[in-house]
Amino acid sequence: MTKQNEQIWDPALRAFHWALAVAVIGGWLLGQFGPLQMTLHFWAGYAVAALIVFRLLWGFVGPRNARFTSFLRGPGTVIAYVRTLPARTSVHPRGHNPLGGWSIVAMLAMLAAQVATGLILDPEDYINTGPLAGMVSADWNRWALGMHHTLAVVLLALVVLHVAAILFYRFWKREDLVTPMITGQRRQAGRSRKGRFTAPGRTG
């Protein structure tokens, strides 16, 4: 069985992925262990906000595999894909799989909520007030502060889940997800393997 490289991720999408990873992890570490004055933490948040905006735009105007229409599927397709997970046969949608597609949306929504709460929180320390805190009431400031801390824990759990999914695909499904996000290319068999998943209404 011959092997061939398939281009699946464009350079801009790969740069977004790794920049977001650095900004999110860096922001979390700075928030937990950084200096009392969280200027760098705020800048990490601004970077995350800019990256979210880019990804939303790229999801409409980017290459095929980057577009939301290429990987956001209905419940039936997602369930059909989930049923293939116990099998050790490798399943190769062209880009994001149906389950991963909705995971991306969930992550972007969670990050957007984290950024939004960071913009309006006020810890009443006269140092780390969000830049838009003055636009809302003190009750909203306090709510945003508590929610910001809660979402930080949720985001950490999502990052751990993301890494666990990568390891699952690597060692159970024998599918390398990391290298394609670096090189943009996936090495795959020259012909389809038995058990390959194909979304309804699509080929390839």
N, C-alpha and C positions, 0 to 999 in steps of 0.2 A: 504494500500500500504506500503510494507516494505521499510526500508531505508538501504543502505549499503555504506561503504566507498570505494572509488576508488582511487588508487594511481596514481597521474598524474604528479607530479613534483619531480625530484630527489634532494637530498640534495645539490649537487654542483650548480644546476641551481637556487635553492632558495637562496643560499649564494651569488651567482652572482647578483641576482636581488636586494637584500637589500644592498649589498656593492656598487653597481652602484648608487642606490638611494642616499646613504650617500655621495658618492664621487661627484656626480653631484650637489646635493643641496648645499653641503659644499663648493664646488668650486665656485658656483655662488655667494653664500653669501660672501665668502672671496674676490671675485673679485669686488663686489659692496660695501661692508662695511668693508673689512679687512684692515690691516695695509698697508701703502704705499709700503713697500717692500713685494712683493707678493710671498715669498718663499713657504708658505703653499698652496697658490693658484696653484703654479706650481706642487707641490706634489700631489694635488688633480687631476690635469690633467694627471700626470703620472699614477696615480691609474686608472683613466678612460681608458687610453690607454691600460694598462695591462688587464683590464677587457674586453675590446673589443676584444683583441686578444684571450683571453680565450673563449669568447662566440662564436667567429668564429670557433675555433677548436672544441668546444663542439657541435656546430651545425652539425658537420660531424661525430664525434666519440662518442658522448654522447648517452644516452638512447633514445628510439624511440621518445618520445614526445619532446625532446630537439632538434632533428635533423630538419634541414631546410626542408628536403624532406617530413616531416610529416605535415607541416602547410603552406608551400608556394604553393598556388593554382592559377589557371588561372583566367582570368577576369570573365568567366561565373560562376565559383563557388563563387567568391567574390560577384558578383551581386546577385546571388541566395540567398546568406547569408544575404546581406543587406536588401533584401525584407522581411526577417523574423523579422527585428528589431522592427517594429511597434507592432507586436504581443506580448502580455504579457506572452505567454507560454515560458518556459525556454528551451533553445537550448544548447545541450551539446556535442560539438565535444570532442574527447578524450583529446586534449591538447589545443593549441591556435586555436581560430576560424580563418576562412580565412581572415577576415578583420584585426584582431589583428596580424596575422602573418606578413602581409605587414607593419603594423604599427611598428613592432619590427625592421624590416629592415630599415625603414625610420629613426627611432630613432638612430640606430647604425651608419648609414651613416652620420647623422647630428652630432653625437658626434665625429666621426672620423674626420670630417671636422673641428670641433671646436678644437680638439687636434692638428691637422696639422697646423692650422693658429697660434695657441699658440706657436708652436715650432719655427716659423720663424718671428714672429712679433718683431718690435723694436720701442718702444714708445719714443726713444731718451732721456730717463731720466737717462741712465747709470746704472739703477738698475734692471729693469724688462725685459731685453732683452731675447727673446727666445733662447734656447741653440743652435739652428741651424740657427739663424738669419744671421750669417756671411757667410753662404753658398749661399745666394741669394742677389739680388740687393736691393738697398734702396727703389726702387719703389715697389718691392715685399714686403718688410718690412712694408711699409705704407699701402699697400693693405691688408695685413694679419691683421694688427692692426684694420682697419676699419671693415673688415669682422668678426673678432673675437668678436667685440662689437655687431655687427648685429646678429650674430648667438646666442649670449647669450640671446637676446630678443626672438628669435625664439625658443630656447630651453625652456625658461620659459613658452612660450605659449604651447609647447608640453607637458610639465609637468602638466600644468593646464588642458589641454585636456585629459591627461591620468587619472587624478583624476576625472574629469567629467564623463569619460567613466565608471570608477569603480562605481560611484554613480548611473549612469544610469542603469547599470546591477543590482545593488543591489536593487534599489527601483522600477524600472520599470519591469525588467525581473525576479526579485526575485532570482538573482543568485549571490552568494557571491564569489568574486574573490580574496579577501584578505586572508581569512583563508587558502585556499589551498596553497597559496604561503608561508605560515608560516609552516603548518603541512605537506604539500605535498599531502594531501588527500582531496578529494571532496566527500561530502555527497550527494547522489542522490537517486532517486527513484529506486526501484527494477525492474521496467519495464519502457520502454520508454514512454514519454508523447506524446500526439498528437501534431504534429507540429515540432517534433524534426528534426533538419537539419542533413542531411548526405551528405557528399561530393560525387559527382559522382565518381563511380568506387571504393567506399569504403563502408564498413559496420561498424556498431558500432559507 
